[in-house]
Amino acid sequence: MTSTTPSSAVTALSVAALTVGLAAPASADSIGVRDPRDTSHGSDLRAVHVEHGDRDLVVTTHHTNLRRDPASGSAGTVYVDTDPGDRGPEIVLVGGYFVGTDYQLLHTEGFGRRSWGTPVDGSYEMTVDYAKDQVRMRMSRAALGRPDRVRVAVRVSGTRSDGTSSGLVDWLGEPRSWTLWVDRD
C-alpha cells in the first residue's frame, strides 16, 4: 500500500522522526508515514496519512487485507495530541474495522483505556473501505478545540484465528510514538 504525501522528503523526515523519537514541527498541512508489514492479521497497519485542514483533521490508515468478518476483531485507535504543552493525547478516536461495529471520539488523559473519558461534542465520522484496505477518520477542528497543530499516534489490533488477541497489536512506529506535528493549512 502507498499513501499520498506532499513530497518524499516529508515522508522520509516523518519516518526518521518516528525512528529516533523526535517531534519537530512539520512545515506542511499533511504528512504520510509508512509502517512495515509486521502482523499477519487483516488489520496490519501499512501507512498513515494525516491531513490537518481548515475545517477538519482527516487521518487515513492503510492496511493489508481488511476483513468484514466480526471474528477478525479488527479495531483501531487514533490518539490526537492538540496541545504541545501537555505530553500526552487529549482526544482519542476508537472503533472497530469489521462490519456491524461502531466508533466514538472521546476525551483522554493518556494512552490506556482507563484514561478514556467522556464523549467529545462535535462532528466526526469513520468509514472503512474494504476494497481499498483503508479506514478514513474525519474529526472537525471544532470538536478538537481548533488546534493550530496536531500530531497522532495510531494503534490497531485484532483477534487471532484461535480467538485470542494477546500480542496482536500494531503501532505506527514504536508503541505510543507520535508523527511529526502537522500545522493547519
N, C-alpha and C positions, 0 to 999 in steps of 0.2 A: 504494500500500500504506500501511497505517497500523499503528502499533504501540500497544499498550496502555500507558498511562502513568498514574501515580498522580494527576497533575494537569498541566494545560497549563503551569503556571508552572515545574514541574520540567523539562519538555521545552524550554521557552524558555531557561531557565537553562543546560541542557546544551548546546544549540546555541550559545549565546553563549560558553560556556567553550571549546568547540572552535574557535570563530572567533578568539578572542583568545589562546588557549593557556593559560588559567587552569586550575588543578587544585584548586579549592576543594572541601571535603567536601560531599557530598550528605547531606541530612538524611532520607533515605528508604531503604527496603530495595530499591528498584528504580528504574530510570530508563529512559526511552526517548529515542532520538535519531534524527532524520530525516537522510537523505542525498539529495542531488539525483540526478536521472536524468542520469548523466554518461558512461555507456558504452552501446553498443547490444547488448552481449553478454548472454546469458541470465543471467549471474551478477551483473548490475548491482545493487549494494547500495542499498537504499532506506531501510531503517530497522534499528535495533538496539535490542533490549530486554535489559537486564541486571537480573537478579533474584538478590540475594545472600541466600539463606535460611539457616535454622538448620542445615540438613544439606547443601545443595548451592548451587553457583553455576550459574545457568542463563543462557546467552546465546542469544537467538533473533535470527537475522538474517532480514530480509525482502528479497526480490529481485524483479526483473521477469523473468518467463518463464524460470524454471529449466528446464534441459533434461536429460533422462535420457541422452542420447547421449554416449558417451565422447569423440567427436570435439569436443565442446564444450570439453573440458579444464577445465571449471569447478572451481574449488577455493577454499578459504578458509583463512585463518589468523587465529586469535584469540590475541592476546598478553594475558597476565594479569599485572598488577603487584600483588603481595601485600605489598610492603614499602615503605612511604613513605620510608624512609631510604635506599633504593637506587634510583637514577634509572631503570633500565630494567626490562623484564619478567623475571620469574623462571620463568614457565610459558608454554608455547605449545601450543595445540591446532591441529593441521593436518590437513586432509583434503580429499578430492575430493567434489564435489557431483553427480557423474554415477553412473549405475548401474554396479556392479562395482568400485568403488573402496574405499579404506579410510581410516582416520583414526588418529591417535596423539597422546597427551598426552606432552609432553617437557619436561625442564628446559631453560632457555635463559639465556644471559648477554647477550642483545641481540636486535635485530630480524632480523639476517641469518641465512640458513640455516647458515652456518658457525658460528654461535653456539649452534645447537641441540645439546643433549646427550643424556643417557640418558633412557629412558622413565620416566615417573612411575609409582610403585606406587600403586594405588588405583582406585576406581570412577569411570568416566566413560563417556559414550556420545554419539554424534552421530547424529541422524536427519534425513533430508531428506524434506519433504512437497512433492511437485511440484504437487499441486492447490492448496495454499495459498502456493506460492512462498516457502517458509521452511525454514530449517535451524535445528534446536534442538540445542544442545550443553550437556550436563549434566556437571559436574565435582563430585565430592564435596568438601566442605570439608576432609575428612581428607587427600585427595590433594593439596590446595593448601597444606597445613600449618596449617589452621584460622585463616586470617587474619580480623581484625576488620573489615577494609575491603579492597576491591579496586577496580581500575579496569581497563578493557580498551581495546585498540587493535585494529581489525579491518581486514583486507586481503583482498580477493577478486581473482581473476584468471581468465582463460580463454584459449582458443585462437581466433584469427580464422578465418574461413571459408577463408582461403588456407593455413591450417596453422601460421601464425606466432603467437607470443604476445607479441612485443615491444610494450611500451607498453599492453597491455590489462590494466590494473590499476586497481582502485577501492578507495580507503581510505575509512573513515568519517572525514569531515572531511579535514584535511590529512594527508599521509603521516606516519606514526609519532605521530599525536596521540592523546591519551587522552580517555576520557569523564571525567566527574567521579568522585570516589571514591564508592563505594556501601558504606554500612555494613551489617553483618549485622543482620537484623531480630531 
